């Protein structure tokens, strides 16, 4: 736990210092021109679109790079996006994408994990999702992600994410996720257990630094819909840097 906190703190400090570094370099020589991009996720759920080629995103939750032909490679150091940590995302059309990769949780701020339970010795497994965008406007967008994880546990579920942008400086994000673990008999008296998670917060995207976004929210950690459920709350935070590299 000590190592993970130091590692996350180092990454977060590094990302936070980038705006000051860029600003100082531009003031000195005016040689650095950045074309901003955008993250391809809400908090934990993916957006339906894939970034155009040569777009690069780096944050605690999304590290992604987009290639031609609608292919995007992505990773999540903190928790996961689409319930996968390492994998690829392919855009079929503008509002429909599929993704697959390793489903696990490397680090989590809180008591449990997000989306892929690691209790009772559960191991990483194969994960896949289909993301359908329903509305995509400047002021409002949303998407539903259908997902599965296959391995020592087998689960199916669907997550909903939405983003409302009332002002150029900030957006509000809300997510509702659920999954059913059909191998719950391995660690409980139930044959299957239904899990829920809820989170909400804001994304700050200051116009002076269009390549940067800052997320802060409240996360009701994933909990089982069974008797004597212990529900806990933790924070959600992220610092996102997104740019076009070519």
N, C-alpha and C positions, 0 to 999 in steps of 0.2 A: 504493500500500500504506500509506503514511504517513497519508493522508487517511482511509482506511477504518478504521485502528486508532483514530485520534482520534475518528471518528464513533461507532464501537461503544463506545469508552470513555465518551463523553459520555452516550449512551443508557443504558448500564449504570449509571453513577453517578447519573443522574437517577432511575432505577427504584429503586435501592437506598435513596435518601433518602426515598422516599415513606412507608414505615412510620413513620419518625421524625416526619415532617411531620404525618401523620394523628394519631399519638398525641399530639403537642403540641397540636394544634387541639382534640382531644376533651378534653384535660385543662383547656384554657383556658375553653372555652365550652360544651362538651358539646353541640355543635350538628351535628356530622357523624356520621351513622349510615350505615355501609356494609353492604350485603347482599352477601356474597361469592358469587362464581361459581367456575367451574373451567375450566382450559384444555381444549381439544378435540383435543389431540395427546399422543403419548408423547414421543419426542425428535424424530425426523424423520417418523414415520408418523402419520397422523390417527387419531383415534378414530371409531367408527362414528356416534356421536350428534352431533346439532347442538344447541347450547345453546338454551334457551327464549328467547322474544323479549326484547329490550332487555338482553341480557347482553353485556358488553364485556370483552375480554381484550387486554392489551398486554404484549409481551415482545419480545426480540430475534428469536424464531422465529415467534411468532404474534401478529398484530394482527387481531382479529376483532370483528365486531359482528353480532348475531343479530336478525332481523326476524320478524314473524309468518309463519305458513305454512311454517315449517321452513327458512327461507332464512338463510344466514350468509355474509357477505362477509369475506374474509380476505386477509392479506398476510404475507410473510415477509421481513424485512430481512436476516437472517442465514441463509444456506442456504435451505431450503424445507421445506414440509410437504406430503406427498402429491406431492412433486416438482413443485409449482407455487409461484410467488412471489406472484402476484396473481390472484385469481379468486373464485369463489363455490362454496359447498357447500350441497347440498340434501338434507335428510333425508327419505327415502322412508318408512321406518318406523324404529322405535327402534334397530334394529341394522343398518340399511342406509342408506348415503348415497352420493351421487355428487358429484364436484367437477370443475371445469374452469377453465382460465385460462392465464396465461403461465408457461411452464416455463423457468427460468433459475436462475442463482446470482449474486446481487449481491455478497455478501461471504462469505468462508469462512475460518475459523481453521485453517490447515494448508497443505498443499502443493497440493492439488487442488481438487475441488468435490464436492458431494454430489448424486448421483442424476442430474444433467444435465451431462455432461462439456462443458467449454468449450475443450478443446484443439483445435489445428489450425484456429482461427478459427470454431468452431461457434457459431452464432447462437442467440438465444432462439427458442423454438418453442411450439406449442400443446401443452398437457398436459391430460390427463383421468384420473380415477381412479374406481373403485368400491370402497367400503370396507364390508366385511362383518364385523360384530361377532359373535364366537362365544360367548364367556362374558362376562357383565357382572355381577359380584358386588362386594360391598364390599371383600373381601380380594384378589380376583383378577379381572382382565379381560384380554381379548386381542382382536385384530382382524387381518384380512388385507386388504391393499389391492392391487388389480389396477390397473395403470397403463399409460399409453402416452404417448409424446411424438412429435409429428408436425411436421416442418419440414425443414431441411436434413439432419437426422438423423431416423431412424424407429426407435423402440425399443418393446419390450413387456417387462413384468416384473410381479413381485409382491413385496410387502414384508410382513413379519410383525412385529407389535409386541405386547408384553405388559407388564402392570404388576402387581406383587405388593405388597400393603400389610400388612406384619406388625405395624405399630404406627401409631397416629394421627399420629405425628411424621414418618414417612418411608415412602417406597415404593421398590422396586427396579424398574428398567425394563431390558428387553432387546429389541433389534431385530435382525432379519436381513433384508437387502434384496438383491434381485437384478434385473437387467435384461439384455436382449439387444439390442445395437445392430446392426440389420440393414443399416446403411450404413457399416460399418467399412471397406469397401474404399476409401472416400474418403481415409483417413489411414493405412491399414496394408495388409499383404498378405492379410488375412483378409476373407472375405465377411461374417462376423458375429462379434461378440465378446461373450462372456458376462461380466458384471460382478457382483461381490459387494461388500457392505459390512456391517460388524458393529459394533454399539455397545451399551454397557451402562453403567449408572450408577444414581444415586439421585436422587429428588425429595424435598426437604425441604419439609413443609407444616406449619409450627408452629401449633398451636391458638391461641396468643395473637394471631396475625395470620392469620386464615383466608382473607383475600383474596390472600395471597402464597404463592408456591411458589418454590423455589430448586433448579435442576438442576445436577448436576455428574457428568460421566462420561468414559469413554474411547471414542474413535471410531477403529476401523480403517477408514481412508479407502477409498473405492471403488477396487477394483483389478480388473484384467482377468485372466481365467483363461487365460492364454497363457504360453508359455515366457518366461523372464527377466522375470517380473513383479516390479515394485518395489512392495512393500507398505509403507505408512507409517502412523503412528499420530498422532493429534492429540487435543486435549481437546474436550469438549462442555460448555458452560455456558449457563445462562439464568436470568433473574430474571423471574418472571411475576406480574402483577397482574391480578386478575379480579374484576369486580363487576357488580351489577345497577344500571342507571342509571335505571330507571323503576319 
